[in-house]
Amino acid sequence: MERILLYVEDTPGMPNAVGWALRLAKGMSCRVFALAVITPDAPRRRDTQASDAEEHAWSSLYEIEDDAFQQNVRISLLIETGDALQQLIDLSASYDAELIVASADCRLTCSELVRQSRRPVVFVK
């Protein structure tokens, strides 16, 4: 395995999913693509072009990046706008990810992700 796509969402179980994905990536010497998805209708702040949701997503991604660097795991950070399920399906194909990792308490419909994905999917509790 060379590439893992990690779905990043602000949930209580996310730290467990991140830790599991980073340990797997380190053990297999593969790259993690950490993906956060922003809804297109997220309100924008007046003083900047970024929404609060986007700023929060970047903050989460930077924390994951710090953890990855401490463990010598190669990582790429991605933020996309749109439907999270569709973005995961599309990006797993375009980045040729061999595994999708998400927290078991993410807001995605787990069965839909498994059904639509051509890649193996792991939900971490």
N, C-alpha and C positions, 0 to 999 in steps of 0.2 A: 504494500500500500504506500502511495506517495502523497495523497492529498485528502484532507478531511475538511468538510464544510460544516462549520459550527454555527448554528442558529442562535443569535444573541437576542434575548428578550428579558425585560426586567421582571423576573419572577423569583420567589424565594428559593426555588430549586436550581436556579442558573449557576451559582457557584459550584455546585456538585457536577453539573454537566461540563463546565469549563475545566475543572480539575481533572475529570475523567478523560476528556478529549486531549488535554495537554500531556497527561501521563502516557496515553496511547501513542500520541504523536512522537513523544520523546523516545519511547521504547522502539518505535518502528522507523525513526529518523524521517518522519514525513512533515509536510507543511500543513498548517492549519489556515483556512480561510474563515475568518470570523465575520459573520454577516449580521447586520442589524437592518431592519426594514422599517421605514417611516411611512405612515399613511399619507396620501397626497393632500388630504384636507387638514393636516396638522396646522394649527394657528401659528402665524409668524410673529415674532417680536418686532416692535416698531424700530428699535435701535439697531437691528441687524437683519440680515437676510435669513438667518437660521431660526428654526422653530425651537421651542423648549424641548420638544421630543428629540430633535436632531442633536442638540447640545448634550442632552442626557445620553443618547446613544453613543456619541463620540467619547464621552467620559467613560462609559462602560467598556467600550472597545480599547481605550488607552489603558485601563486597568488590566484587561486581559493581555494586552501586548506586554505590559510590565511583567506579568506572571510568566508569559512565554519566554521572554528574554532571560529571566532568572533561571529558567529550566533549559535554556539553550534550544528552544523550539522555534523553528522558522514560522513566521506568521504574517499574514496579509490582512489588513482591515478593510472591510467593505460596508458602505451604507448605500442602500437602494431605496427608492420610493415606489410604492404600489402595493399589490397584494402579496403578503408574505409567502403564502403557499406557492404561488406562481413564480415568485422570485427564487425560492429554494429549488424548485424543479428546473427552472431555466439556468440558474447559475451553477447548479451541480453538473449540468451537461456542459456548459461553456468552459468551466474550470476543470472539467474532467475529474471531479471529486469521486473518490471510490467509496466514501461513507458520508452520511449526513448524521450529525449529532445534534440533539435538541433536549431541552429539559422536559421531563415528563409532565410538568405543570405549565407548559407553554400554552398559549391561546390558540394554537393551530388545532385543526381537527386531525388528530393523530392518524386515524384510519385513512383519511384522504391523502395525507402525505405518503403513507406506506403504499397505498393503492396507485397513486400517480407517479411515484418516483421509480426511476430505472436503477437507482442506486440503493444499497442497503441503508436502512435507517435504524439508529439506536436512540431510544429515549432513556435518559438517565434520571433516576429517581433521587 
